[in-house]
């Protein structure tokens, strides 16, 4: 299985749609099903207090933003790398964000 792994902090949401279209177009040009390409976003950020910044807010903000990326941009995987407080951030991601997001996805299937 092939994958594409952009870093959202460098690419940005404003360019994500165009980049996904290029990946999908390249797959089609190569005779491949675009759905067979894993599209995984690197998320370098923090989980914490409410924020206007993308992936810099509360668990609920993360859930809302992850849902948008999955629905609008066909992203089907995430890599989380916190910018500080690594152990606590990874614990919050693993214990709160991931299970809640799995429930959200399951409810929409």
C-alpha positions as CSV (number, residue, x, y, z in Angstrom):
1,X,0.0,0.0,0.0
2,X,1.3,3.4,-0.9
3,X,1.0,6.4,1.4
4,X,1.2,10.2,1.3
5,X,2.3,11.9,4.5
6,X,2.0,15.8,4.4
7,X,2.7,17.9,7.5
8,X,-0.3,20.1,8.0
9,X,1.7,22.8,9.7
10,X,3.7,23.4,6.5
11,X,1.1,22.6,3.9
12,X,-1.9,24.3,5.6
13,X,-5.6,23.7,5.1
14,X,-5.7,26.3,2.3
15,X,-3.5,24.1,0.1
16,X,-4.6,20.6,1.3
17,X,-7.4,20.2,-1.2
18,X,-5.2,21.0,-4.2
19,X,-2.5,18.6,-2.8
20,X,-5.0,15.8,-2.3
21,X,-6.2,16.3,-5.9
22,X,-2.7,16.0,-7.2
23,X,-2.1,12.8,-5.3
24,X,-5.4,11.4,-6.5
25,X,-4.7,12.5,-10.1
26,X,-1.3,10.9,-10.0
27,X,-2.8,7.7,-8.8
28,X,-5.3,7.7,-11.6
29,X,-2.7,8.6,-14.2
30,X,-0.7,5.5,-13.0
31,X,-3.8,3.3,-13.3
32,X,-4.3,3.1,-9.6
33,X,-7.4,3.6,-7.5
34,X,-6.9,6.9,-5.5
35,X,-8.7,5.3,-2.6
36,X,-5.9,2.8,-2.3
37,X,-3.5,5.6,-1.3
38,X,-3.3,6.2,2.4
39,X,-3.4,9.9,3.1
40,X,-1.9,10.5,6.5
41,X,-1.5,14.0,8.1
42,X,1.3,14.9,10.4
43,X,-0.1,17.1,13.2
44,X,2.5,19.0,15.1
45,X,0.5,20.8,17.7
46,X,-0.9,20.9,21.3
47,X,-4.1,19.8,23.0
48,X,-5.3,22.2,25.7
49,X,-7.3,25.3,26.2
50,X,-9.7,26.6,23.6
51,X,-7.9,28.3,20.7
52,X,-8.5,29.9,17.3
53,X,-5.4,28.0,16.0
54,X,-5.8,24.8,14.0
55,X,-5.1,21.8,16.2
56,X,-4.1,24.0,19.2
57,X,-7.3,23.7,21.2
58,X,-9.4,21.5,23.4
59,X,-10.2,17.8,22.8
60,X,-13.6,18.8,21.4
61,X,-11.9,21.3,19.0
62,X,-9.6,18.5,17.9
63,X,-12.6,16.2,17.2
64,X,-14.3,18.8,15.2
65,X,-11.2,19.6,13.2
66,X,-10.3,16.0,12.6
67,X,-13.8,15.4,11.3
68,X,-13.4,18.3,8.8
69,X,-10.1,16.9,7.5
70,X,-11.5,13.4,7.1
71,X,-14.8,14.6,5.4
72,X,-13.5,17.4,3.2
73,X,-10.0,16.1,2.3
74,X,-10.3,12.3,2.4
75,X,-7.5,12.1,5.0
76,X,-7.6,8.6,6.5
77,X,-4.8,8.6,9.1
78,X,-2.9,10.9,11.5
79,X,0.5,11.1,13.2
80,X,0.5,13.3,16.3
81,X,3.7,14.9,17.4
82,X,3.2,17.4,20.3
83,X,5.5,20.5,20.3
84,X,6.0,20.3,24.1
85,X,4.9,18.4,27.2
86,X,5.3,15.2,25.2
87,X,4.2,12.5,27.7
88,X,1.1,14.3,28.9
89,X,0.1,15.3,25.3
90,X,0.5,11.8,23.9
91,X,-1.5,10.4,26.9
92,X,-4.3,12.9,26.2
93,X,-4.3,12.1,22.5
94,X,-4.3,8.3,23.1
95,X,-6.8,8.3,26.0
96,X,-9.2,11.1,25.0
97,X,-8.9,12.1,21.4
98,X,-8.4,8.8,19.7
99,X,-11.3,6.9,21.4
100,X,-13.7,9.8,21.0
101,X,-12.8,10.1,17.3
102,X,-13.3,6.4,16.7
103,X,-16.7,6.6,18.3
104,X,-17.5,9.7,16.1
105,X,-16.4,7.9,12.9
106,X,-18.3,4.7,13.8
107,X,-21.5,6.7,14.4
108,X,-21.2,8.2,10.9
109,X,-20.7,4.8,9.0
